[in-house]
Amino acid sequence: MPIYDYSCKKCGVDFSSIQKSAEDSVKCPVCDSEEVQKKISSFNFGGFSSSGYSGFGG
């Protein structure tokens, strides 16, 4: 299941959410608002990330 990063438009908190489906609604864990925006997140693949080598994968 993918993990997505969000930012709440109401209270401004940043959080992550595991989603089973793209149709699942996402609520802010702090203020319970559904006014959230999906953020672009970095990922790690094969030992490299957006910031360079992570040391993973030898």
C-alpha positions as CSV (number, residue, x, y, z in Angstrom):
1,M,0.0,0.0,0.0
2,P,1.4,3.4,-0.9
3,I,2.1,6.1,1.6
4,Y,1.3,9.7,0.6
5,D,2.3,13.0,2.1
6,Y,-0.3,15.6,2.7
7,S,-0.7,19.2,4.0
8,C,-3.9,20.4,5.7
9,K,-5.2,23.6,4.2
10,K,-7.2,24.4,7.4
11,C,-4.5,24.0,10.1
12,G,-1.3,23.7,8.1
13,V,-0.1,20.4,9.6
14,D,1.9,18.1,7.3
15,F,1.2,14.3,7.7
16,S,1.5,11.0,5.9
17,S,-1.3,8.6,5.1
18,I,-1.4,4.9,4.0
19,Q,-4.1,4.5,1.4
20,K,-5.6,1.2,0.2
21,S,-7.3,2.9,-2.7
22,A,-7.0,6.3,-4.6
23,E,-10.7,6.7,-3.8
24,D,-10.2,6.7,0.0
25,S,-10.9,10.0,1.6
26,V,-8.1,11.6,3.7
27,K,-8.6,13.6,6.8
28,C,-6.2,15.7,8.8
29,P,-5.2,13.8,12.0
30,V,-5.2,17.1,14.0
31,C,-8.3,19.0,13.0
32,D,-10.2,16.2,11.1
33,S,-10.6,18.4,8.0
34,E,-10.9,16.9,4.6
35,E,-9.4,20.0,3.0
36,V,-6.0,18.4,2.4
37,Q,-3.5,18.7,-0.5
38,K,-1.3,15.9,-1.7
39,K,2.4,16.8,-1.6
40,I,5.1,15.6,-3.9
41,S,7.3,13.2,-1.9
42,S,10.7,11.8,-2.5
43,F,11.4,8.1,-2.7
44,N,14.3,5.8,-2.4
45,F,15.0,3.3,-5.2
46,G,18.0,1.1,-5.5
47,G,20.1,2.9,-3.0
48,F,19.6,6.4,-4.4
49,S,17.3,9.2,-3.3
50,S,16.7,12.7,-4.3
51,S,19.5,13.8,-2.0
52,G,22.1,11.3,-3.4
53,Y,23.4,7.9,-2.3
54,S,21.7,6.5,0.8
55,G,24.1,3.6,1.4
56,F,21.3,1.0,0.9
57,G,21.8,-1.9,-1.4
58,G,25.6,-2.0,-1.2
